Amino acid sequence: KKKDEKTKQAFQSFFIKPKDNNVKPATPKSTTGMFIPFELKKDMHLAPAVRRDALTEDKKNNLDQTLANAENYVNTYLAQLKNGDVKPHRTGRVLRVNPQPEEDVEIVHDSEALKKVTYCVKILQFHTDYRPPYCGTWRKKPALSARNPWKKDETVFDYDVDSDEEWEEEEPGESLSCSD
């Protein structure tokens, strides 16, 4: 009897549903308007709404005086920039606050996966070629750059060789329909 109970418990332990402690109530998404509401995803950070520091009393008084005198004198922001009266406000980088990692998360590294390096497969096929396309990986870093795309990389390529001339067309195979 004890063996039967142990086997039943072991068998039933495979089918126990995990308890959901973090059940969030479903909130209906409002689709009113032209745009879908913005959602922060896993590795996203939201920049602060206002990047400026709070105005000091001196700047507040200056703003009040400017607004009071604005009725008499109209000077656009662009005109002030051209005159050098106002310098554009520059903000520094927004430093991201790294969230604290959850304590119950266990990170498992697969040493085989870390050792395995994948390379992108490249296929070079031209519509004017009658040769089969090149299919493989290319691991060498070219010396070419976007600043001079017509530069020749003599260390990697031999530009004097015409590979179309080296290509030999395969001879046609035997016809199996004539054989007995």
Backbone as ProteinMPNN parsed JSONL, in Angstrom:
{"seq_chain_A": "KKKDEKTKQAFQSFFIKPKDNNVKPATPKSTTGMFIPFELKKDMHLAPAVRRDALTEDKKNNLDQTLANAENYVNTYLAQLKNGDVKPHRTGRVLRVNPQPEEDVEIVHDSEALKKVTYCVKILQFHTDYRPPYCGTWRKKPALSARNPWKKDETVFDYDVDSDEEWEEEEPGESLSCSD", "coords_chain_A": {"N_chain_A": [[0.819, -1.191, 0.0], [1.934, 1.247, 0.8], [3.873, 1.57, -1.153], [2.284, 1.862, -3.402], [1.007, 4.293, -2.793], [3.21, 6.023, -2.746], [4.071, 5.886, -5.404], [1.809, 6.952, -6.642], [1.858, 9.549, -5.605], [4.3, 10.467, -6.627], [3.75, 10.336, -9.341], [1.599, 12.121, -9.519], [2.847, 14.452, -8.785], [4.061, 15.411, -11.027], [2.044, 16.644, -12.396], [1.096, 18.842, -11.025], [-0.192, 22.069, -10.803], [1.528, 25.145, -11.135], [1.599, 27.707, -8.641], [0.181, 30.859, -9.103], [1.314, 33.76, -8.038], [1.589, 36.341, -8.804], [-0.743, 37.521, -10.138], [-2.221, 39.585, -12.39], [-4.857, 41.895, -12.671], [-6.959, 41.938, -15.498], [-6.795, 44.597, -17.661], [-8.808, 46.566, -19.654], [-7.812, 47.562, -22.876], [-7.694, 50.775, -24.078], [-8.856, 51.789, -27.113], [-9.558, 54.105, -28.176], [-9.236, 56.941, -30.182], [-6.462, 57.857, -32.341], [-4.075, 56.476, -31.955], [-2.46, 53.596, -30.541], [-2.214, 52.907, -27.07], [0.905, 53.582, -25.42], [3.213, 51.14, -24.351], [5.552, 50.121, -21.957], [8.146, 47.953, -22.634], [10.084, 44.98, -21.901], [13.055, 45.514, -21.751], [13.136, 48.299, -21.861], [13.538, 51.808, -21.289], [12.114, 54.71, -19.98], [12.431, 58.027, -20.849], [12.861, 60.959, -18.819], [10.083, 63.225, -18.409], [10.46, 65.991, -18.212], [13.44, 67.511, -18.755], [14.808, 69.593, -17.752], [16.192, 71.441, -15.021], [14.531, 72.635, -12.07], [13.17, 75.961, -12.104], [15.017, 78.677, -10.836], [14.563, 81.251, -8.309], [15.51, 83.652, -9.307], [15.44, 83.269, -12.098], [12.715, 82.87, -12.387], [11.664, 85.384, -11.698], [12.777, 86.886, -13.777], [11.469, 85.723, -15.954], [8.817, 86.427, -15.377], [8.985, 89.234, -15.64], [9.657, 89.428, -18.355], [7.378, 88.327, -19.566], [5.49, 90.196, -18.745], [6.336, 92.469, -20.103], [5.988, 91.654, -22.676], [3.786, 92.385, -24.145], [4.286, 94.872, -25.228], [6.61, 94.571, -26.704], [7.653, 92.495, -29.253], [9.568, 89.773, -29.777], [10.974, 87.209, -31.454], [11.942, 83.828, -30.723], [13.81, 82.792, -32.494], [14.946, 85.132, -33.483], [16.165, 86.071, -31.181], [18.078, 84.077, -30.843], [19.678, 84.526, -33.103], [20.691, 87.051, -32.54], [22.188, 86.494, -30.342], [21.294, 86.773, -27.82], [20.116, 84.75, -26.39], [21.19, 81.607, -25.361], [21.079, 78.33, -26.621], [19.575, 75.807, -24.679], [21.234, 73.072, -23.423], [20.931, 69.667, -22.743], [22.22, 67.138, -20.627], [23.32, 63.704, -20.875], [20.85, 61.236, -20.297], [20.888, 59.298, -17.577], [20.425, 55.916, -17.162], [18.531, 54.149, -14.819], [19.399, 51.243, -13.401], [17.345, 48.491, -12.959], [16.744, 46.626, -9.946], [17.849, 43.291, -9.822], [15.687, 40.466, -9.858], [15.302, 38.355, -7.041], [14.593, 35.666, -7.094], [15.271, 34.655, -9.524], [17.034, 32.391, -11.457], [20.033, 32.022, -13.071], [21.146, 30.135, -15.676], [23.906, 28.921, -17.277], [24.742, 27.613, -20.352], [27.409, 25.861, -21.225], [28.11, 24.782, -23.664], [26.594, 26.277, -25.45], [27.731, 28.775, -25.093], [30.281, 28.417, -26.116], [29.758, 27.877, -28.748], [29.793, 29.568, -31.733], [28.033, 31.521, -33.955], [27.851, 32.176, -37.436], [26.941, 34.44, -39.966], [25.266, 33.45, -42.906], [26.116, 33.978, -46.236], [24.87, 34.711, -49.426], [25.801, 35.017, -52.685], [24.598, 35.955, -55.636], [24.237, 36.601, -59.001], [22.29, 38.062, -61.576], [23.264, 38.044, -64.148], [25.066, 36.024, -64.244], [25.923, 32.7, -65.146], [26.864, 30.829, -63.585], [26.743, 28.76, -60.611], [25.492, 30.183, -57.524], [27.54, 31.762, -54.963], [27.693, 30.403, -51.793], [28.072, 30.685, -48.447], [30.154, 31.445, -45.564], [31.67, 34.533, -44.622], [34.403, 35.691, -43.098], [36.37, 37.572, -42.909], [37.473, 40.862, -42.195], [36.815, 43.607, -44.143], [38.872, 46.233, -45.565], [37.541, 48.269, -46.6], [35.43, 51.143, -46.508], [32.571, 53.207, -45.727], [33.177, 55.74, -46.434], [34.844, 55.685, -48.638], [33.756, 53.918, -50.952], [34.635, 52.865, -53.36], [37.213, 52.107, -53.159], [39.921, 49.811, -53.503], [40.492, 46.658, -52.094], [43.282, 45.24, -51.884], [44.567, 43.312, -50.377], [42.824, 41.265, -49.747], [41.299, 40.628, -52.026], [41.823, 39.648, -55.467], [41.859, 41.613, -58.043], [42.537, 41.433, -60.703], [41.958, 38.971, -61.763], [39.594, 37.323, -63.733], [36.865, 35.72, -62.896], [34.846, 34.64, -64.4], [36.023, 33.767, -66.749], [37.527, 31.631, -65.847], [35.632, 29.782, -65.253], [34.278, 26.665, -66.004], [32.011, 25.154, -68.108], [29.796, 22.569, -67.247], [29.864, 19.324, -68.67], [27.27, 17.916, -70.657], [25.224, 15.383, -69.201], [24.777, 11.756, -69.446], [22.16, 10.498, -71.486], [19.443, 8.925, -70.212], [17.21, 7.922, -71.368], [17.715, 6.668, -73.801], [19.061, 4.357, -73.19], [19.102, 0.775, -72.836]], "CA_chain_A": [[0.0, 0.0, 0.0], [2.808, 2.413, 0.868], [4.512, 1.713, -2.457], [1.275, 2.396, -4.314], [0.799, 5.704, -2.466], [4.394, 6.763, -3.169], [4.056, 5.988, -6.867], [0.737, 7.886, -6.993], [2.328, 10.899, -5.292], [5.341, 10.815, -7.587], [3.089, 10.532, -10.627], [0.778, 13.325, -9.445], [3.697, 15.63, -8.621], [4.371, 15.927, -12.353], [0.892, 17.351, -12.942], [0.648, 19.904, -10.13], [-0.137, 23.378, -11.434], [2.267, 26.116, -10.329], [0.756, 28.751, -8.06], [0.435, 32.186, -9.648], [1.219, 34.789, -7.006], [1.56, 37.654, -9.443], [-1.84, 37.58, -11.09], [-2.621, 40.97, -12.587], [-6.198, 41.976, -13.236], [-6.964, 42.326, -16.901], [-7.296, 45.953, -17.874], [-9.168, 46.716, -21.066], [-7.007, 48.556, -23.564], [-8.544, 51.75, -24.747], [-8.462, 51.992, -28.5], [-10.137, 55.346, -28.655], [-8.214, 57.827, -30.713], [-5.731, 57.366, -33.509], [-2.9, 55.688, -31.624], [-2.542, 52.596, -29.485], [-1.461, 53.395, -25.909], [2.301, 53.14, -25.347], [3.538, 50.226, -23.255], [6.975, 49.873, -21.747], [8.455, 46.537, -22.738], [11.021, 44.424, -20.926], [14.335, 46.208, -21.591], [12.972, 49.692, -22.268], [13.589, 52.833, -20.251], [11.392, 55.898, -20.385], [13.154, 59.251, -20.511], [12.031, 61.841, -17.994], [9.233, 64.13, -19.179], [11.093, 67.308, -18.202], [14.866, 67.301, -18.527], [15.388, 70.797, -17.153], [16.109, 71.622, -13.576], [13.494, 73.59, -11.678], [13.596, 77.356, -12.231], [15.386, 79.365, -9.596], [13.783, 82.478, -8.079], [16.033, 84.673, -10.208], [14.911, 82.992, -13.433], [11.263, 83.073, -12.337], [11.437, 86.829, -11.758], [13.126, 87.311, -15.132], [10.384, 85.255, -16.811], [7.648, 87.27, -15.1], [9.217, 90.549, -16.248], [9.607, 89.273, -19.806], [5.981, 88.134, -19.949], [4.775, 91.455, -18.524], [6.744, 93.404, -21.156], [5.802, 91.026, -23.986], [2.712, 93.052, -24.876], [4.84, 96.019, -25.942], [7.757, 94.225, -27.543], [7.574, 91.12, -29.746], [10.859, 89.309, -30.27], [10.855, 85.758, -31.55], [13.043, 83.033, -30.181], [14.836, 82.709, -33.532], [15.645, 86.42, -33.523], [17.034, 86.116, -30.006], [19.216, 83.192, -31.106], [20.553, 85.18, -34.075], [21.362, 88.171, -31.869], [23.059, 85.983, -29.291], [20.714, 87.083, -26.512], [19.768, 83.496, -25.717], [21.964, 80.437, -25.775], [20.223, 77.146, -26.53], [19.778, 74.984, -23.484], [21.646, 71.701, -23.75], [20.775, 68.735, -21.634], [23.2, 66.059, -20.614], [22.781, 62.363, -21.097], [19.952, 60.718, -19.274], [21.439, 58.055, -17.062], [19.396, 54.928, -16.878], [18.599, 53.514, -13.51], [19.277, 49.801, -13.596], [16.449, 47.903, -11.966], [17.332, 45.58, -9.119], [17.465, 41.972, -10.331], [14.816, 39.699, -8.976], [16.088, 37.411, -6.255], [14.241, 34.278, -7.343], [15.66, 34.274, -10.871], [18.257, 31.599, -11.489], [20.641, 32.096, -14.388], [21.845, 28.9, -16.0], [24.714, 29.084, -18.477], [25.045, 26.391, -21.068], [28.772, 26.068, -21.706], [28.142, 24.445, -25.088], [26.031, 27.403, -26.194], [28.674, 29.88, -25.035], [31.406, 28.114, -26.994], [29.299, 27.835, -30.13], [29.695, 30.884, -32.341], [27.335, 31.409, -35.23], [28.237, 33.119, -38.47], [25.876, 34.69, -40.931], [25.475, 32.845, -44.215], [25.971, 34.959, -47.302], [24.632, 34.143, -50.752], [26.086, 35.976, -53.747], [24.047, 35.45, -56.887], [24.03, 37.695, -59.934], [21.375, 37.645, -62.636], [23.999, 37.881, -65.401], [25.943, 34.856, -64.113], [25.377, 31.372, -65.395], [27.476, 29.953, -62.591], [25.95, 28.661, -59.379], [25.838, 31.266, -56.598], [28.402, 31.477, -53.819], [26.938, 30.284, -50.55], [28.999, 30.362, -47.37], [30.386, 32.513, -44.596], [32.812, 35.389, -44.902], [34.796, 36.116, -41.756], [37.426, 38.576, -42.941], [37.016, 42.25, -42.122], [37.386, 44.364, -45.26], [39.429, 47.549, -45.258], [36.682, 49.247, -47.256], [34.552, 51.867, -45.596], [31.525, 53.968, -46.403], [33.73, 57.009, -46.923], [35.388, 55.462, -49.973], [33.285, 52.584, -51.325], [35.268, 52.384, -54.592], [38.584, 51.723, -52.836], [40.177, 48.39, -53.736], [41.138, 45.954, -50.988], [44.209, 44.342, -52.579], [45.045, 42.242, -49.501], [41.844, 40.184, -49.688], [40.809, 40.278, -53.357], [42.672, 39.817, -56.636], [40.948, 42.24, -58.988], [42.965, 41.172, -62.072], [41.454, 37.673, -62.203], [38.188, 37.301, -64.119], [36.417, 34.377, -62.535], [33.976, 34.115, -65.461], [36.861, 33.06, -67.715], [37.97, 30.383, -65.23], [34.501, 28.878, -65.091], [34.107, 25.679, -67.065], [30.642, 24.642, -68.151], [29.75, 21.12, -67.086], [29.446, 18.606, -69.872], [25.947, 17.316, -70.454], [25.273, 13.999, -68.744], [24.238, 10.747, -70.353], [20.711, 10.442, -71.587], [18.986, 7.622, -69.745], [16.056, 7.464, -72.149], [18.179, 5.841, -74.914], [19.691, 3.115, -72.728], [18.206, -0.394, -72.719]], "C_chain_A": [[0.866, 1.26, 0.0], [3.486, 2.661, -0.478], [3.54, 2.319, -3.458], [1.046, 3.889, -4.075], [1.985, 6.554, -2.929], [4.416, 6.93, -4.685], [2.972, 6.953, -7.332], [1.191, 9.325, -6.753], [3.387, 11.355, -6.296], [4.728, 11.12, -8.947], [2.279, 11.83, -10.634], [1.626, 14.586, -9.307], [4.097, 16.225, -9.975], [3.255, 16.819, -12.88], [0.361, 18.458, -12.043], [0.832, 21.246, -10.833], [0.659, 24.326, -10.542], [1.323, 27.212, -9.844], [1.164, 30.102, -8.644], [0.209, 33.226, -8.566], [1.04, 36.174, -7.626], [0.478, 37.712, -10.514], [-2.298, 39.027, -11.181], [-4.031, 40.99, -13.16], [-6.129, 42.494, -14.669], [-7.565, 43.716, -17.039], [-7.634, 46.092, -19.35], [-8.351, 47.837, -21.695], [-7.942, 49.514, -24.295], [-8.008, 51.975, -26.155], [-9.104, 53.244, -29.063], [-9.02, 56.261, -29.103], [-7.471, 57.161, -31.852], [-4.627, 56.381, -33.155], [-3.192, 54.695, -30.514], [-1.752, 53.129, -28.294], [-0.062, 52.777, -25.855], [2.505, 52.245, -24.138], [5.044, 50.083, -23.163], [7.215, 48.378, -21.8], [9.625, 46.21, -21.823], [12.28, 45.28, -20.719], [14.27, 47.66, -22.052], [13.054, 50.607, -21.054], [12.897, 54.069, -20.797], [12.164, 57.127, -19.922], [12.256, 60.14, -19.661], [11.267, 62.836, -18.865], [9.861, 65.514, -19.279], [12.558, 67.106, -17.851], [15.532, 68.5, -17.869], [15.293, 70.745, -15.646], [15.0, 72.63, -13.286], [14.046, 75.011, -11.767], [13.932, 77.94, -10.864], [14.535, 80.629, -9.47], [14.21, 83.588, -9.038], [15.453, 84.502, -11.613], [13.397, 83.178, -13.478], [10.927, 84.559, -12.437], [11.717, 87.378, -13.154], [12.02, 86.913, -16.111], [9.132, 86.111, -16.617], [7.796, 88.651, -15.743], [9.107, 90.479, -17.769], [8.169, 89.117, -20.28], [5.171, 89.414, -19.767], [5.092, 92.464, -19.623], [6.487, 92.859, -22.556], [4.717, 91.712, -24.797], [3.268, 94.189, -25.728], [5.869, 95.602, -26.993], [7.665, 92.757, -27.955], [8.931, 90.763, -30.349], [10.807, 87.786, -30.292], [12.095, 85.083, -31.002], [14.171, 82.933, -31.201], [15.63, 84.011, -33.632], [16.593, 86.544, -32.339], [18.258, 85.223, -30.196], [20.202, 83.852, -32.062], [21.339, 86.32, -33.435], [22.345, 87.7, -30.81], [22.543, 86.309, -27.908], [20.46, 85.82, -25.699], [20.681, 82.404, -26.247], [21.073, 79.219, -25.635], [20.59, 76.302, -25.322], [20.137, 73.569, -23.912], [21.495, 70.835, -22.517], [21.824, 67.654, -21.75], [22.529, 64.726, -20.912], [21.874, 61.976, -19.957], [20.511, 59.379, -18.83], [20.306, 57.119, -16.706], [19.611, 54.344, -15.498], [18.388, 52.027, -13.737], [18.359, 49.225, -12.536], [17.16, 46.805, -11.189], [16.907, 44.219, -9.665], [16.599, 41.236, -9.318], [15.627, 38.609, -8.289], [15.8, 35.961, -6.624], [14.599, 33.814, -8.752], [16.985, 33.532, -10.807], [18.786, 31.603, -12.91], [21.462, 30.837, -14.606], [22.593, 29.129, -17.304], [24.983, 27.713, -19.076], [26.411, 26.587, -21.716], [28.891, 25.737, -23.19], [27.647, 25.623, -25.92], [26.981, 28.595, -26.183], [29.846, 29.659, -25.985], [31.006, 28.199, -28.461], [29.126, 29.259, -30.651], [29.019, 30.71, -33.69], [27.819, 32.498, -36.172], [27.076, 33.267, -39.441], [26.244, 34.052, -42.266], [25.221, 33.909, -45.267], [25.795, 34.226, -48.628], [24.866, 35.245, -51.767], [25.631, 35.373, -55.063], [23.731, 36.645, -57.773], [23.171, 37.21, -61.093], [22.085, 37.464, -63.972], [24.892, 36.645, -65.384], [25.21, 33.579, -64.476], [25.989, 30.355, -64.445], [26.555, 29.812, -61.393], [26.383, 29.747, -58.395], [26.796, 30.796, -55.514], [27.527, 31.436, -52.581], [27.922, 29.871, -49.465], [29.128, 31.524, -46.408], [31.622, 33.285, -45.001], [33.211, 36.025, -43.591], [35.853, 37.204, -41.754], [36.811, 39.965, -42.914], [37.629, 43.014, -43.29], [37.914, 45.716, -44.801], [38.585, 48.645, -45.886], [35.789, 49.915, -46.228], [33.52, 52.631, -46.413], [32.059, 55.288, -46.95], [34.303, 56.867, -48.328], [34.969, 54.067, -50.434], [33.958, 52.028, -52.576], [36.727, 52.001, -54.372], [38.746, 50.217, -53.05], [40.939, 47.807, -52.556], [42.033, 44.874, -51.588], [44.653, 43.174, -51.706], [44.107, 41.045, -49.514], [41.46, 39.698, -51.08], [41.883, 40.484, -54.407], [41.769, 40.32, -57.755], [41.321, 41.957, -60.441], [42.392, 39.875, -62.62], [39.973, 37.802, -62.533], [37.679, 35.887, -63.89], [35.452, 33.798, -63.561], [34.781, 33.331, -66.492], [37.33, 31.719, -67.159], [36.859, 29.348, -65.17], [34.388, 27.957, -66.295], [32.696, 25.131, -66.98], [30.692, 23.126, -68.031], [29.269, 20.48, -68.381], [28.081, 17.987, -69.624], [26.087, 15.842, -70.084], [24.688, 13.04, -69.768], [22.723, 10.8, -70.357], [20.27, 9.04, -71.198], [17.819, 7.088, -70.564], [16.47, 6.549, -73.295], [18.736, 4.498, -74.458], [18.655, 2.013, -72.577], [18.415, -1.122, -71.439]], "O_chain_A": [[0.573, 2.222, -0.709], [3.657, 3.806, -0.896], [3.911, 3.176, -4.26], [0.908, 4.66, -5.024], [1.804, 7.66, -3.439], [4.746, 8.005, -5.188], [3.17, 7.691, -8.297], [0.949, 10.21, -7.574], [3.365, 12.496, -6.756], [5.145, 12.059, -9.625], [2.271, 12.555, -11.629], [1.178, 15.674, -9.67], [4.434, 17.406, -10.06], [3.504, 17.67, -13.733], [-0.734, 18.966, -12.285], [1.894, 21.521, -11.391], [0.487, 24.315, -9.323], [0.38, 27.594, -10.536], [2.346, 30.445, -8.673], [-0.928, 33.54, -8.215], [0.416, 37.058, -7.038], [0.781, 37.936, -11.686], [-2.71, 39.625, -10.187], [-4.36, 40.191, -14.037], [-5.333, 43.377, -14.992], [-8.684, 43.979, -16.598], [-6.813, 45.762, -20.206], [-8.213, 48.919, -21.125], [-8.847, 49.106, -25.023], [-6.839, 52.312, -26.342], [-9.184, 53.422, -30.278], [-7.973, 56.336, -28.46], [-7.804, 56.054, -32.274], [-4.275, 55.533, -33.975], [-4.052, 54.92, -29.662], [-0.708, 53.75, -28.491], [0.131, 51.61, -26.196], [2.034, 52.544, -23.041], [5.727, 49.939, -24.177], [6.56, 47.617, -21.088], [10.095, 47.059, -21.066], [12.534, 45.726, -19.599], [15.251, 48.188, -22.576], [12.686, 50.227, -19.942], [13.084, 54.427, -21.959], [12.508, 57.25, -18.746], [11.031, 60.08, -19.771], [11.744, 63.24, -19.925], [9.797, 66.143, -20.335], [12.882, 66.592, -16.781], [16.695, 68.427, -17.472], [14.421, 70.087, -15.079], [14.589, 73.385, -14.168], [15.233, 75.241, -11.537], [13.226, 77.724, -9.879], [13.864, 81.026, -10.423], [13.383, 84.363, -9.518], [15.029, 85.473, -12.24], [12.856, 83.6, -14.5], [10.018, 84.948, -13.169], [10.982, 88.23, -13.652], [11.675, 87.689, -17.002], [8.468, 86.474, -17.587], [6.844, 89.175, -16.321], [8.53, 91.368, -18.395], [7.781, 89.71, -21.287], [4.263, 89.688, -20.551], [4.22, 93.231, -20.031], [6.75, 93.556, -23.536], [4.727, 91.628, -26.025], [2.775, 94.44, -26.828], [5.971, 96.225, -28.05], [7.607, 91.875, -27.098], [9.377, 91.384, -31.314], [10.617, 87.152, -29.254], [13.15, 85.698, -30.845], [15.346, 82.981, -30.838], [16.843, 83.991, -33.841], [17.7, 87.064, -32.478], [19.354, 85.573, -29.76], [21.414, 83.758, -31.87], [22.511, 86.529, -33.749], [23.246, 88.446, -30.427], [23.263, 86.146, -26.923], [20.576, 85.823, -24.473], [20.909, 82.303, -27.453], [20.375, 79.081, -24.63], [21.763, 76.116, -24.998], [19.408, 72.946, -24.683], [21.874, 71.214, -21.409], [22.258, 67.303, -22.848], [21.327, 64.653, -21.164], [22.1, 62.342, -18.804], [20.594, 58.439, -19.619], [19.351, 57.499, -16.028], [20.739, 54.083, -15.079], [17.332, 51.602, -14.207], [18.57, 49.444, -11.344], [18.06, 46.142, -11.705], [15.726, 44.012, -9.944], [16.761, 41.37, -8.105], [16.526, 38.017, -8.886], [16.675, 35.108, -6.481], [14.263, 32.693, -9.134], [17.939, 33.992, -10.179], [18.076, 31.234, -13.846], [22.355, 30.515, -13.823], [21.993, 29.486, -18.317], [25.396, 26.782, -18.385], [26.556, 27.383, -22.644], [29.69, 26.35, -23.897], [28.212, 25.93, -26.969], [27.036, 29.348, -27.156], [30.345, 30.607, -26.591], [31.821, 28.552, -29.314], [28.392, 30.056, -30.066], [29.4, 29.841, -34.475], [28.154, 33.604, -35.747], [26.331, 32.32, -39.693], [27.396, 34.109, -42.696], [24.239, 34.648, -45.199], [26.485, 33.246, -48.909], [24.212, 36.287, -51.722], [26.209, 34.4, -55.546], [23.048, 37.58, -57.356], [23.312, 36.071, -61.54], [21.554, 36.789, -64.853], [25.423, 36.261, -66.426], [24.035, 33.402, -64.156], [25.669, 29.167, -64.498], [25.68, 30.651, -61.18], [27.533, 30.184, -58.434], [26.863, 29.611, -55.187], [26.716, 32.333, -52.352], [28.541, 28.811, -49.562], [28.33, 32.461, -46.425], [32.517, 32.744, -45.651], [32.453, 36.811, -43.024], [36.201, 37.715, -40.689], [35.772, 40.216, -43.525], [38.853, 43.061, -43.413], [37.472, 46.269, -43.795], [38.884, 49.828, -45.72], [35.44, 49.321, -45.208], [33.598, 52.688, -47.64], [31.448, 55.884, -47.838], [34.258, 57.81, -49.119], [35.753, 53.124, -50.318], [33.863, 50.828, -52.833], [37.407, 51.607, -55.319], [37.819, 49.444, -52.806], [41.911, 48.394, -52.08], [41.604, 43.736, -51.779], [45.075, 42.145, -52.232], [44.553, 39.916, -49.311], [41.311, 38.496, -51.299], [42.74, 41.359, -54.281], [41.009, 39.552, -58.344], [40.514, 42.21, -61.336], [42.344, 39.697, -63.837], [39.19, 38.316, -61.734], [38.036, 34.966, -64.625], [35.254, 32.584, -63.594], [34.291, 32.348, -67.047], [37.512, 30.768, -67.919], [37.133, 28.154, -65.048], [34.4, 28.4, -67.444], [32.243, 24.701, -65.919], [31.538, 22.477, -68.647], [28.405, 21.005, -69.083], [27.774, 17.579, -68.503], [26.964, 15.144, -70.594], [24.175, 13.449, -70.81], [22.093, 11.112, -69.346], [20.7, 8.066, -71.816], [17.48, 5.909, -70.456], [15.666, 5.727, -73.734], [18.869, 3.585, -75.272], [17.498, 2.263, -72.241], [17.747, -2.123, -71.182]]}, "name": "protein", "num_of_chains": 1, "seq": "KKKDEKTKQAFQSFFIKPKDNNVKPATPKSTTGMFIPFELKKDMHLAPAVRRDALTEDKKNNLDQTLANAENYVNTYLAQLKNGDVKPHRTGRVLRVNPQPEEDVEIVHDSEALKKVTYCVKILQFHTDYRPPYCGTWRKKPALSARNPWKKDETVFDYDVDSDEEWEEEEPGESLSCSD"}
